[in-house]
Amino acid sequence: MEITKLPLRNTNPTRLKVAAYTRVSSDKDLLLHSLANQVSYYTELIRSNPEWEFAGIYTDEAITGTAVTKRTDFLRMLEDARAGKIDLILTKSVSRFARNTVDLLSSIRELMNLGIEVRFEKDGISTANGQGELILTLIASFAQAESESISANVKWAHHKKIEQGIPVSGVRIFGYEWCEEKGEYEIVLDEAAWVRYIYDSYLGGSSIKSIAKNLKELEVNGLRGLPLGRTTIRRILTSETYVGDLLLQKNFTYKPGKNKANEGELPMVLVTDAHKPIVSREEAELVKNIMEKRHKTCDNYGYEKSKYAGLIKCGKCGCSVNKVSRKNQDLNALECRVRKIGECDLLPIKIKDFDAITDKICSGLDNVKSAVVYDESIEFNLKNGKTKTYQRSMNLEDALSGRLVCGNCGSKIRRCKKGWYCNRRASDRHACIVPIIHSDEIEKACTEILGRDGNLGIKAYTDIEKIEIDVKMMTFYMKKGDAKLWQRT
């Protein structure tokens, strides 16, 4: 008798984790209905296959296919793929996946390297096929060309509408909302009341700064949920929209998904009495006259704009970094705009030092598109698309200037030729028992408290609020709120 041992039957075979990606580029009802049908189709298709495990449907609504960075669910799908949650991705077509050839191939190659297959049902392509990438390149190129052609046609139609004085679409404006049925702006009453408040206050003698302060105290916010700042208030006071006019083509699309301000590249069209006004033309003219009169009485009237204006941002708070002039021109510096009111403590930089740095690593300021200043570094974005970073340094004694306090009498400790000296003891050596503190001791203490990584002066500036020094101890009060002790020898 012959006995054959049969292998166990796999009652729980490993199933493929299958997901689907769907997208429509408009929020029109018909297209959203199409999207719902896609979701329903793929859900049923995946769940009905016993060899597949449902891994989800990823959907982007009213998002262009030319820019991957704007498609949140597409990016979420890639993250889940990297995490091993997906084995197979189904999608309708190449154009639904991406119209940009570079983005398409970059995403596909990453997924293939992860061992994940992508199937394009309408195009009959699978990345598991050896010739898949070549076919995808050709199809994606046609899809990208189609997108650019559609964009050109849309632009042409927009320009024709603008030439006839017809708004293309209604961008949301504080005080107005766009009515699609009427094709014009309608007043939003509660916002319009604050527009009137701004005009009445300015005509009544208030400055833009005081109006912004009052509105903040009244908790009046703009369209983004933030307080109405001075720039927004000035824009409201100078906008033609509030007298019922529309200036068309202030901005334009220079390539798919990219807009910029119109600086004369295209003609603008002014449409008068396009909608109901919130303020009268007479009031707007009075505001204009008052603004011009105040401008002429400003201290800086007639001065040329600094070459740094609008070029540099603060890396700590995001505000602009402006030129600050001193009596001694060698001390002219670039400082965060809100430093003088105590809202930011970004380390300033002398203009002569900043110019020397830009000359050295950027070959001059003319090559710089923008710059971001941090305490530790400066990041330059060049006009050629490159980015360069400069590591800042600072003398420790400069960093600690004004931050040392005598723990015995409470006086400031200032620098002298031999080191650091209690201010009170300097005038009367018997008035305080804390003797001179040598610079070597200060440096040793700071090194042990802050560590040896990075520039010690920069670390002291960014981390230390003040140092209290008495005969036996140094107490470091840190900006984070804690305190550290260092025993003197």
Backbone hydrogen bonds, N-H to C=O, Kabsch-Sander energy under -0.5 kcal/mol:
donor,donor_aa,acceptor,acceptor_aa,energy
4,T,2,E,-0.5
5,K,3,I,-0.5
6,L,4,T,-0.7
11,T,9,R,-1.1
16,L,51,E,-2.1
18,V,16,L,-0.9
18,V,53,E,-2.7
19,A,88,L,-2.8
20,A,56,G,-1.7
21,Y,90,L,-2.5
22,T,58,Y,-2.7
24,V,60,D,-1.7
32,L,28,K,-2.5
33,H,29,D,-2.1
34,S,30,L,-1.8
35,L,31,L,-2.2
36,A,32,L,-2.2
37,N,33,H,-1.9
38,Q,34,S,-2.1
39,V,35,L,-2.4
40,S,36,A,-2.3
41,Y,37,N,-2.7
42,Y,38,Q,-2.6
43,T,39,V,-2.2
44,E,40,S,-2.1
45,L,41,Y,-2.5
46,I,42,Y,-2.4
47,R,43,T,-2.2
48,S,44,E,-1.8
49,N,46,I,-1.1
52,W,49,N,-1.8
53,E,16,L,-3.9
55,A,18,V,-3.2
58,Y,20,A,-3.0
59,T,57,I,-0.5
60,D,22,T,-1.7
62,A,24,V,-0.5
62,A,26,S,-0.6
63,I,24,V,-1.7
67,A,64,T,-0.5
70,K,67,A,-1.0
71,R,68,V,-1.9
72,T,70,K,-1.1
75,L,71,R,-2.1
76,R,72,T,-2.1
77,M,73,D,-2.3
78,L,74,F,-1.9
79,E,75,L,-2.0
80,D,76,R,-2.4
81,A,77,M,-2.3
82,R,78,L,-2.3
83,A,79,E,-1.4
84,G,81,A,-1.5
85,K,80,D,-2.6
87,D,17,K,-3.5
88,L,17,K,-2.0
89,I,117,E,-2.6
90,L,19,A,-2.6
91,T,119,R,-2.0
92,K,21,Y,-0.6
97,F,93,S,-1.4
98,A,94,V,-2.7
99,R,65,G,-1.8
100,N,65,G,-1.0
101,T,99,R,-0.6
104,L,100,N,-2.6
105,L,101,T,-2.5
106,S,102,V,-2.3
107,S,103,D,-2.4
108,I,104,L,-2.7
109,R,105,L,-2.7
110,E,106,S,-1.8
111,L,107,S,-2.4
112,M,108,I,-2.7
113,N,109,R,-2.3
114,L,110,E,-1.3
115,G,112,M,-1.4
116,I,111,L,-2.9
117,E,87,D,-1.8
119,R,89,I,-2.7
120,F,125,I,-3.0
121,E,91,T,-2.3
121,E,119,R,-0.8
122,K,92,K,-3.1
124,G,120,F,-1.2
125,I,120,F,-1.7
127,T,118,V,-2.1
129,N,126,S,-1.5
132,G,129,N,-1.7
135,I,131,Q,-1.9
136,L,132,G,-2.6
137,T,133,E,-2.3
138,L,134,L,-1.8
139,I,135,I,-2.6
140,A,136,L,-3.2
141,S,137,T,-1.9
142,F,138,L,-1.8
143,A,139,I,-2.5
144,Q,140,A,-2.7
145,A,141,S,-2.2
146,E,142,F,-2.4
147,S,143,A,-2.3
148,E,144,Q,-2.3
149,S,145,A,-2.2
150,I,146,E,-2.7
151,S,147,S,-2.5
152,A,148,E,-2.1
153,N,149,S,-2.2
154,V,150,I,-2.6
155,K,151,S,-2.5
156,W,152,A,-2.3
157,A,153,N,-2.3
158,H,154,V,-2.5
159,H,155,K,-2.9
160,K,156,W,-2.1
161,K,157,A,-2.0
162,I,158,H,-2.7
163,E,159,H,-2.4
164,Q,160,K,-1.2
165,G,162,I,-1.8
166,I,161,K,-2.9
171,V,169,S,-0.8
173,I,176,Y,-0.9
176,Y,173,I,-2.7
177,E,186,E,-2.3
179,C,184,E,-2.6
180,E,178,W,-0.7
183,G,179,C,-2.0
184,E,179,C,-1.2
186,E,177,E,-2.9
188,V,175,G,-2.4
189,L,187,I,-0.7
192,A,188,V,-2.9
193,A,189,L,-1.8
194,W,190,D,-0.8
195,V,191,E,-1.7
196,R,192,A,-2.4
197,Y,193,A,-1.8
198,I,194,W,-2.2
199,Y,195,V,-2.2
200,D,196,R,-3.0
201,S,197,Y,-2.5
202,Y,198,I,-2.2
203,L,199,Y,-2.7
204,G,200,D,-1.4
205,G,202,Y,-1.4
206,S,201,S,-2.5
211,I,207,S,-2.1
212,A,208,I,-2.3
213,K,209,K,-1.9
214,N,210,S,-2.5
215,L,211,I,-2.6
216,K,212,A,-1.9
217,E,213,K,-2.1
218,L,214,N,-1.9
219,E,216,K,-1.2
220,V,215,L,-2.8
221,N,219,E,-0.6
222,G,226,L,-3.6
225,G,222,G,-1.6
228,L,220,V,-1.1
229,G,227,P,-0.7
233,I,229,G,-2.3
234,R,230,R,-2.6
235,R,231,T,-1.9
236,I,232,T,-2.3
237,L,233,I,-2.2
238,T,234,R,-1.1
239,S,235,R,-1.0
242,Y,239,S,-0.6
243,V,240,E,-1.2
244,G,241,T,-1.6
245,D,240,E,-1.8
246,L,271,V,-2.5
248,L,246,L,-0.7
248,L,269,V,-3.3
252,F,260,K,-2.3
254,Y,252,F,-0.6
254,Y,258,K,-1.6
255,K,258,K,-1.1
258,K,255,K,-3.0
260,K,252,F,-2.0
262,N,250,K,-3.9
263,E,261,A,-0.8
269,V,248,L,-1.4
271,V,246,L,-3.5
271,V,269,V,-0.6
272,T,270,L,-0.6
274,A,244,G,-2.3
274,A,271,V,-0.6
275,H,244,G,-1.5
278,I,242,Y,-2.2
279,V,242,Y,-2.6
284,A,280,S,-2.0
285,E,281,R,-2.2
286,L,282,E,-2.1
287,V,283,E,-2.3
288,K,284,A,-2.1
289,N,285,E,-2.2
290,I,286,L,-2.5
291,M,287,V,-2.5
292,E,288,K,-2.1
293,K,289,N,-2.3
294,R,290,I,-2.6
295,H,291,M,-2.2
296,K,292,E,-1.8
297,T,293,K,-0.9
298,C,294,R,-0.5
298,C,295,H,-1.0
301,Y,298,C,-1.5
303,Y,300,N,-1.8
309,A,306,S,-1.4
311,L,308,Y,-2.1
312,I,308,Y,-0.9
313,K,371,A,-2.6
314,C,319,C,-3.2
315,G,373,V,-3.2
318,G,314,C,-1.4
321,V,312,I,-2.5
322,N,320,S,-0.6
322,N,335,E,-2.7
324,V,333,A,-3.2
329,Q,327,K,-0.9
331,L,328,N,-2.5
332,N,329,Q,-1.5
333,A,324,V,-2.2
334,L,349,I,-2.8
335,E,322,N,-2.6
335,E,333,A,-0.5
337,R,320,S,-2.5
339,R,336,C,-1.8
341,I,338,V,-0.5
342,G,339,R,-1.8
343,E,338,V,-2.1
344,C,338,V,-0.6
349,I,334,L,-1.7
351,I,332,N,-2.7
354,F,350,K,-2.5
355,D,351,I,-2.8
356,A,352,K,-1.6
357,I,353,D,-2.2
358,T,354,F,-2.5
359,D,355,D,-2.3
360,K,356,A,-1.8
361,I,357,I,-2.8
362,C,358,T,-1.8
363,S,359,D,-0.6
364,G,358,T,-1.9
367,N,364,G,-1.2
368,V,365,L,-1.8
369,K,367,N,-0.5
369,K,381,N,-2.5
370,S,381,N,-1.7
371,A,311,L,-2.1
372,V,379,E,-2.4
373,V,313,K,-2.7
374,Y,372,V,-0.5
374,Y,377,S,-3.1
378,I,390,Y,-2.2
379,E,372,V,-2.8
380,F,378,I,-0.6
380,F,388,K,-3.6
381,N,370,S,-3.0
381,N,379,E,-0.5
382,L,380,F,-0.7
382,L,386,K,-2.8
383,K,367,N,-2.4
385,G,382,L,-1.7
388,K,380,F,-2.5
390,Y,378,I,-2.8
392,R,376,E,-2.5
392,R,390,Y,-0.6
399,A,395,N,-2.0
400,L,396,L,-1.9
401,S,397,E,-0.7
401,S,398,D,-0.6
403,R,400,L,-2.6
405,V,467,I,-2.9
406,C,411,S,-3.3
407,G,469,I,-3.7
408,N,469,I,-0.6
410,G,406,C,-1.4
413,I,404,L,-2.5
414,R,412,K,-0.6
414,R,421,Y,-2.4
416,C,419,G,-3.0
420,W,437,I,-2.8
421,Y,414,R,-3.1
423,N,412,K,-2.6
426,A,422,C,-1.8
427,S,423,N,-0.9
428,D,424,R,-1.6
431,A,428,D,-2.4
437,I,420,W,-2.9
438,H,436,I,-0.6
441,E,438,H,-0.6
442,I,438,H,-1.7
443,E,439,S,-2.5
444,K,440,D,-2.2
445,A,441,E,-2.5
446,C,442,I,-2.5
447,T,443,E,-2.2
448,E,444,K,-2.1
449,I,445,A,-2.0
450,L,446,C,-3.1
451,G,447,T,-2.2
457,G,394,M,-0.6
459,K,455,N,-2.2
460,A,456,L,-2.4
461,Y,457,G,-2.2
462,T,458,I,-2.4
463,D,459,K,-2.2
464,I,460,A,-1.9
465,E,477,Y,-2.8
466,K,477,Y,-1.6
467,I,403,R,-3.0
468,E,475,T,-2.6
469,I,405,V,-2.9
469,I,467,I,-0.6
470,D,473,M,-2.6
474,M,486,W,-2.4
475,T,468,E,-3.0
476,F,474,M,-0.6
476,F,484,K,-3.6
477,Y,466,K,-2.8
477,Y,475,T,-0.7
478,M,476,F,-0.7
478,M,482,D,-2.7
479,K,463,D,-2.9
481,G,478,M,-1.7
484,K,476,F,-2.5
486,W,474,M,-2.4
488,R,472,K,-2.5
